[in-house]
Amino acid sequence: MRYFVSGEQQRKLLLNALVLMFLAYMFLQWISNGMMYFHRMDLTVESVVTYYNGNEEQFIPAKSYDGMLEVLHFHLFSMGMLAVTLTHLMLMTDFSTRLKIWLSSLIFFSAIAEELGGWLVRFAHPDFAYFKIAMFITLECSLFVLIAAVTQSLLSARKKIKV
């Protein structure tokens, strides 16, 4: 953490390269997250409802409580780690403190809400599909903004480094 707060990233070429490689990896994760979503459903309410509640005519079973709980368990940990890592890296950007707090809150909220959206569609009401879609878009956009902002900040710092 001291690395980002003290501005040492401008003097540490190797560490910058490692963080950039991590960000490239996270960009690939961001792409695969979108690909997985669109492989299973799209941005229509009908597709989200069908994915979670099933469709007898198409022989698509509803998602089970056990299956959803298993996915939730893994996603809470992995998305939490992703969010905390990206928001910590964001501390090195030139964003205002207010914007950093807003983006950090947005990414944590949208990660939890996107996961909760499927549960609401399945066990509360199908109209929560609108919420699920909105939170997926919010999560993907906030992840992209964080990845792009930290990448841009690191690339700018690399240009200032005198080798």
C-alpha positions in Angstrom: 0.0 0.0 0.0 2.8 2.4 0.8 4.0 1.9 -2.7 0.9 3.7 -4.1 0.4 6.3 -1.4 4.0 7.5 -1.4 4.3 7.7 -5.2 7.1 5.1 -5.4 5.3 3.6 -8.5 7.1 6.3 -10.4 10.5 4.9 -9.4 9.8 1.2 -9.6 9.8 0.0 -13.2 9.6 -3.7 -12.5 6.7 -3.3 -10.0 4.9 -1.2 -12.6 5.3 -3.9 -15.2 4.0 -6.5 -12.8 0.9 -4.4 -12.0 0.3 -3.8 -15.7 0.5 -7.6 -16.3 -2.0 -8.1 -13.5 -4.3 -5.5 -15.1 -4.0 -7.2 -18.5 -5.0 -10.4 -16.7 -8.0 -8.6 -15.1 -9.0 -7.3 -18.5 -9.1 -10.9 -19.8 -11.2 -11.8 -16.8 -13.5 -8.9 -17.5 -13.9 -10.2 -21.1 -14.6 -13.7 -20.0 -17.1 -12.5 -17.4 -19.1 -10.9 -20.2 -18.7 -13.9 -22.5 -20.0 -16.2 -19.7 -23.0 -13.9 -19.1 -23.9 -13.7 -22.8 -23.4 -17.4 -23.3 -26.2 -18.1 -20.8 -28.5 -15.1 -21.3 -28.6 -11.7 -22.9 -29.9 -8.3 -21.8 -33.6 -9.2 -22.1 -35.8 -9.9 -19.2 -37.1 -13.1 -20.8 -33.6 -14.6 -21.1 -32.7 -13.8 -17.5 -36.0 -15.2 -16.2 -35.6 -18.4 -18.3 -32.0 -18.9 -17.1 -33.0 -18.7 -13.4 -36.6 -20.0 -13.4 -36.3 -22.5 -16.3 -38.7 -23.1 -19.1 -40.7 -26.4 -19.4 -41.4 -26.0 -23.1 -37.7 -25.7 -23.8 -36.7 -28.4 -21.3 -34.6 -25.9 -19.3 -34.6 -26.6 -15.5 -34.8 -23.9 -12.9 -31.7 -23.2 -11.0 -31.5 -25.1 -7.7 -30.9 -23.5 -4.3 -27.9 -25.7 -3.8 -26.4 -24.8 -7.2 -27.0 -21.1 -6.7 -25.5 -21.3 -3.2 -22.3 -22.9 -4.5 -21.9 -20.2 -7.1 -22.6 -17.5 -4.5 -20.0 -18.9 -2.2 -17.3 -18.8 -4.8 -18.3 -15.4 -6.3 -18.5 -13.6 -2.9 -14.9 -14.5 -2.3 -13.5 -14.0 -5.8 -15.4 -10.8 -6.6 -14.5 -9.4 -3.2 -10.8 -10.0 -3.8 -11.0 -8.5 -7.3 -12.9 -5.4 -6.0 -10.5 -4.8 -3.1 -7.4 -5.3 -5.3 -8.7 -2.9 -8.0 -9.9 -0.3 -5.6 -6.5 -0.4 -3.8 -4.7 0.1 -7.1 -7.1 3.0 -7.9 -5.5 4.9 -4.9 -2.6 5.7 -7.1 -4.7 7.6 -9.7 -5.2 11.3 -9.7 -8.9 10.9 -9.1 -10.4 13.1 -6.4 -11.0 11.4 -3.0 -14.7 11.8 -3.6 -14.6 10.0 -6.9 -12.4 7.3 -5.4 -15.0 6.7 -2.6 -17.8 6.8 -5.1 -16.2 4.3 -7.5 -15.1 2.0 -4.7 -18.6 2.0 -3.3 -20.1 1.4 -6.7 -17.9 -1.6 -7.5 -18.6 -3.3 -4.2 -22.3 -2.6 -4.3 -22.7 -3.7 -7.9 -20.7 -6.9 -7.3 -23.0 -7.9 -4.4 -26.2 -6.7 -6.1 -25.4 -8.5 -9.4 -25.1 -11.7 -7.5 -28.2 -11.0 -5.4 -30.2 -10.2 -8.6 -30.3 -13.9 -9.7 -31.5 -14.9 -6.3 -34.3 -12.3 -6.4 -35.3 -13.5 -9.9 -35.4 -17.1 -8.8 -36.9 -16.8 -5.3 -38.7 -13.4 -5.1 -40.2 -12.3 -8.4 -39.3 -12.5 -12.1 -39.4 -8.7 -12.5 -36.1 -8.5 -10.6 -34.6 -9.5 -13.9 -34.4 -5.7 -14.7 -32.3 -5.3 -11.5 -30.1 -8.2 -12.5 -29.4 -6.7 -15.9 -28.8 -3.2 -14.6 -26.4 -4.5 -12.0 -24.5 -6.7 -14.5 -24.0 -3.6 -16.7 -23.0 -1.5 -13.7 -20.5 -4.0 -12.5 -19.0 -4.5 -16.0 -18.7 -0.7 -16.5 -17.2 0.0 -13.1 -14.6 -2.8 -13.6 -13.7 -1.5 -17.0 -13.3 2.1 -15.6 -11.1 0.9 -12.8 -8.9 -1.3 -15.0 -8.6 1.5 -17.6 -7.9 4.3 -15.0 -5.2 2.3 -13.2 -3.6 1.3 -16.5 -3.6 4.9 -17.7 -2.1 6.1 -14.4 0.7 3.5 -14.6 1.5 4.2 -18.2 1.7 7.9 -17.4 4.0 7.2 -14.5 6.2 5.0 -16.7 6.7 7.9 -19.2 8.0 10.1 -16.3 10.5 7.5 -15.2 14.1 8.2 -16.2 15.9 4.9 -16.9 
